[in-house]
Amino acid sequence: MGARDGMEPEERSVIDRCLPLVYQKYLNDPKPENMPILGDLYDCLREQKERQAQRIATALEIYVNGSLRVFNHQTNVELDNRLICFDIKELGKQLKSWVCSSCRIRCGIVLPSTAMQRKYTILH
């Protein structure tokens, strides 16, 4: 999947079309249990006609239905806790890269709001 420098424009467009559909339930009722999971994006991609959508969905299969499906569910991490530790040392190389990326995204969401509340954040 993707061009040399990442995803092709057509692939980006398909994902861009699916994401609002996948997040609609959560945006209408923003409760944690309504937060979409990767499988929701996979299902939406499978419903699209373009071959690019089918190619992206096929690339996601290992994370949704395959051996790396461990993250295809609602989180059990209490993200409102004062201290959150993501211990990833036991994960395989492929999963570790994906989880590190997810943690960076989470920090990018949380850090600006905690700074405004004058809370300290330490990343180690």
Secondary structure as GFF3:
##gff-version 3
##sequence-region A 1 124
A	DSSP	alpha_helix	9	28	.	.	.	ID=ss1
A	DSSP	three_ten_helix	32	34	.	.	.	ID=ss2
A	DSSP	alpha_helix	38	47	.	.	.	ID=ss3
A	DSSP	alpha_helix	51	64	.	.	.	ID=ss4
A	DSSP	three_ten_helix	69	71	.	.	.	ID=ss5
A	DSSP	alpha_helix	93	116	.	.	.	ID=ss6
###
